Structures are given as C-alpha cells and as structure tokens.
Amino acid sequence: MIALPKIALVGRPNVGKSTLFNRICGRRKAITDSRPGSTRDRNYAQASWQGAAFELIDTGGLLLGSDDPLLGPASEQARRGIEEADVVLFLVDARAGLLPDDEAIARDLRRAGKVVLLIVNKAEGRAPGLEDFARLGFEDVWPVSAEHGQGVGDLLDAAVSRLPAASRPEQTEDGPLKLALVGRPNTGKSSMLNRLIGAERALVSSIPGTTRDAVDSLLVRGGRQYLLVDTAGIRRTRQLKENVDHVSVVQARRSLERADVAILVLDAVEGLRDMDATIAGYAEKAGRGVVIAVNKWDLARAQGVRQKDFLAEVRDALKFLDYAPVVLVSARTGEGIGRLLTTADRVGEACRKRVTTGQLNRLVANAAKAYAPKAAKGAAAVSILFASQIGIAPPTFVISLSHPVDLHFSYKRYLQNKIRTAFGFEGAPLFLKVRTRRH
C-alpha cells in the first residue's frame, strides 16, 4: 500500500475542524476511503489536491489542562494525530478571537517541531481582529471560511507544497506496469481480464494484493510485465447493502489507489451512461494515466454502429479526457487486445516523462507571447516568471507569476494543451500549480 503523507486538523472544540474536513473530502470529491479512528474523535480520509495525494486526520477538540473526563480521550487522540502528521493545520476561530486555549495549543505545537499552518476559520469577508492571531508566532496564517469554501483552495496549495513526497515507488523499465480495469457493471471487465491472462497464455503467477481477498495477476507479453490490479474483496462485503453503481465506484477507487494506468472499459453495444463519466472522473482526479477501451466492438459493428459516430459520442461525453487514447476491442474475440497493451505502455511512459526546465520555459514563453496570461479575477496584467516540472506520475508543473493571483482556468487549459502537444504526454493528466509573489 502507498504510504501517504499526513495532514492533521487540530484546535480547540467548535473552531470548525470537521467542517473543513468535510469541505476538503466531500465538496472537492477527492475522498477515496474513510475509516473510524481508534475513537470517534479521530477520523481519517484519503484525499488528493491538484494530483497530490495525502491522508487527512480529523481530531477532536483539544483542551490542554482540562480535568473534564469527557474531553480527556479527545485530547489524547488529537495528540496522537499531531504525532502522526507531516503538516498540522491549526484552526482558530475568527469570530471568537484569540483565547488562552489557542495560545496553550500553539506552545505545544511549537515544542512538537511540526510544520504548522495557522488557519483562521470563520473569516468571511476578512473578519476584524485577524492581526491578534499573529501573537501565536506562526509565519503562515491563512484566513478561510470552511463553511463557504473561501480561501480553502489557497490553503490546500500551501499545505500540499509542504508535504513530503508519498512513498510510491516510481515505475522502472524493469518493473511491471500496474493496470486497473475500471468501469460500470457489465461492460466486460471480467471477460477482458480473462482474455488478457488466458488468450495470451502468459500468466506467470498470482500475487496477493493489498486489498483483502484480492489477487493481482502478473502477465508477461513480449518481454514486458503487466500487473493487472484486482479488487475482488469489496464485492462480498458491500453488495448486499448498497446498489451496484455504488459498488462499482468503490471498486474503481480502490483499484486506482494501486495502479499506474486506468483502463476505462466502455460498452459499445449499450453506449455511454452517466456512470462512465463518473468513474472516468475518479481516474483523472487520482492522477492516473487513462486508456479508454471500447469493448464489444465486434457486436456493435455487426449492429451497424459506425466507428466515427461512436468515437464522437465518447469524446462528447468525456470532454475532460480528450487527451486519453481510445482503443476498440473485443474481449470475446481478442480483437484489439494487443493494441490495448501497447497503448497502455505508451501512456505509462508518458506519465513518467520529464521535461527539462529550459525546454519548458521556452515553450511557456512562446505560449505567453502568442496569448497573454489571464488572471482568474480582475484585469491586472500578469506575467509568467518561471516554469518547471516538479513531479511525475502524474506530471506536475509549477508556474511562477509576477502577481499574487491565480491563472484563469481557461489559460491553465491552454498551457496544458501546449505542453501536451509539444512533449507528447499521451493519456497522462497534467497538473499545474501556480505560485506567486506576495506584495
């Protein structure tokens, strides 16, 4: 299992920790798994922001020095959350102002030696008295409104930039490429898995996966190794209680945790459904490379479905995956299976591709000359100072701006398209982070 860096939310009771927890995990739709902690006062969720995965820890109210027997366990759980965390988000309440309990918690956090971001919550419209919290002695202070989402994006940018890299080993030329077959029920995922490991007659072994009762299949084809990620254990525990669509989403999320490339399986006979786009969205947000496999193409073709028309339907329904290659396959006959694997190889390589800083800056400079950078808000002129690639799998880039603003989403899309076209990031989601000078 990938060891994710951890972010802990701490603070005294009723400062809005759970609201911020829900905002990050729910409203951003980045949560991939949640579980109760050792008590109800410490909860965990796996989340991601701009391609950076992390584990979020929600702690109970921390009141140091309290003799209340009901608050003791919560405070102990909060301390454990602090010990585990790589970054601590210390929440205070702008409406209540600075209180002695806040100062006591601040002293404890400084002694712990953790990376701390001070979050002044309930600061809608920049509530008065924010300067009082500077007395707590933390360099990074972020006014936010967890309830309304104000400032949360900037906060997450800052938090993930201070996290250590997740201990997810990079795919090497010799290691297996991990493939996850994802899609809604009855699109033919099981048939495709059987075709891959049966028709090619190259199954080497069965390897226990990190998911309970799952078995990953190692396939060797043409001297290349592929690990086909399975999620068998989820079906038994949840299908009795929850609908099939929900189960398919849970399965997709679990398999995406351990995959390098997602193969999104569509049904050419039934056509596209809303659930196809939902699962595709999870693959993109998880930062995985994507190949779209249109299964049952032999049957659709026999029914008179035209390739041009169906591909247009795919592109229209999955506009956000316009960079993902599409392969027409038939798990029943084996048509296109070899092409599917070679396409997955190219996408896996694209996800690990690095671009030199010089190449990237020349491209960005030319792009800015052709189309001036546009800020997300306001009409102030913005210039790009510098660009560099800071990560792979997924390819992640940082754009440094001259003013403390974000780039307009359309301009980010413009830069992504320029980078993809110039350097060939086929099937790989590209993440752009914006850094600015503070005035």
HELIX and SHEET records of a PDB file:
HELIX    1   1 LYS A   17  ASN A   22  1                                   6    
HELIX    2   2 ARG A   23  ARG A   27  3                                   5    
HELIX    3   3 GLY A   72  GLU A   84  1                                  13    
HELIX    4   4 PRO A  100  ALA A  112  1                                  13    
HELIX    5   5 LEU A  130  LEU A  136  5                                   7    
HELIX    6   6 VAL A  152  SER A  161  1                                  10    
HELIX    7   7 LYS A  189  ASN A  194  1                                   6    
HELIX    8   8 ARG A  195  ALA A  199  3                                   5    
HELIX    9   9 ALA A  232  ARG A  238  1                                   7    
HELIX   10  10 VAL A  244  GLU A  257  1                                  14    
HELIX   11  11 ASP A  274  LYS A  285  1                                  12    
HELIX   12  12 TRP A  297  ALA A  302  1                                   6    
HELIX   13  13 GLN A  307  ALA A  317  1                                  11    
HELIX   14  14 LYS A  319  LEU A  321  5                                   3    
HELIX   15  15 ILE A  337  CYS A  351  1                                  15    
HELIX   16  16 THR A  357  ALA A  370  1                                  14    
HELIX   17  17 PHE A  409  PHE A  423  1                                  15    
SHEET    1   A 7 ASP A  33  PRO A  36  0                                        
SHEET    2   A 7 ARG A  42  TRP A  49 -1                                        
SHEET    3   A 7 ALA A  52  THR A  59 -1                                        
SHEET    4   A 7 LYS A   6  VAL A  10  1                                        
SHEET    5   A 7 VAL A  87  ASP A  93  1                                        
SHEET    6   A 7 VAL A 115  ASN A 121  1                                        
SHEET    7   A 7 VAL A 141  PRO A 143  1                                        
SHEET    1   B 7 LEU A 203  PRO A 208  0                                        
SHEET    2   B 7 VAL A 215  ARG A 221 -1                                        
SHEET    3   B 7 ARG A 224  VAL A 229 -1                                        
SHEET    4   B 7 LEU A 177  VAL A 182  1                                        
SHEET    5   B 7 VAL A 261  ASP A 267  1                                        
SHEET    6   B 7 GLY A 289  ASN A 295  1                                        
SHEET    7   B 7 VAL A 326  LEU A 328  1                                        
SHEET    1   C 3 ILE A 384  GLY A 391  0                                        
SHEET    2   C 3 THR A 396  LEU A 401 -1                                        
SHEET    3   C 3 PHE A 431  THR A 436  1                                        
END                                                                             
